[in-house]
Structures are given as C-alpha cells and as structure tokens.
Amino acid sequence: MISKFLSKLKSILFKSAVTPETPLKKEKKVVKSTKTKTKTKTKAKAANSKKNIETLTTLPGVGAKSAKALYEAGFKTTKAVIAADEKDLLAVSGVGINLVKKLKKLK
C-alpha cells in the first residue's frame, strides 16, 4: 500500500507514467536478495564476534562474561582494552578495579 502511494507520488512529482505494478515487482526481488545477504552478513558477524570474545579471554583476569561485556561496550580487540582509559574500563559492568589493575600492568 505504501509502495503504491510512493509510486503514485513519484509519477506526480516527476510527471512520468509509472505503473504501480512494475516497481512492486522490482521491490520484491530486491527484498529477497537483501534478505539473503543479510543472513550471510549476520552469520559472519556472529562468527567474528565469537572469535573476538574468545580473543579477549586471553587477557589475564578476563573470563567469558567480562570478555562479552567488554566486547559489547566497544572494546573489540585486546589492544583496544589495553590502550583504554581506566575510567572507560570501569564503566563496563562486570569489570572491577582489580581487573583494571591487571590490564594496566600489560602496558
């Protein structure tokens, strides 16, 4: 319904005789191809996030839960965690002062 409205609006604005059936068919094909690409991208992102979280667990004192919390807070790599400011690390839930001290010794 919205696509019919948009195609009608386009035909009025651009003064062309666009039939609503043609854009609908094209949109359906685009949506299908986008869904396939989205599924592939989602799987790749999930695999990458798991690998990155596992990498974060190699840091001393960082377990699975704190690694996931760090990853979700935006610290995607071990270098990012080590280079981060103490205040930024303490803002992450599940990260305490003792863990921050261990991480700062790595600098």
Buried (B, 14 or more C-beta within 10 A) or exposed (E): EEEEEEBEEBBEEEEEEEEBEEBEEEEEEEEEEEEEEEEEEEEEEEEEBEEBBEBBBEBEBBEEEBBBBBBEBEBBEBEBBBEBEEEBBBEBEBBEEEBBEEBEEEE
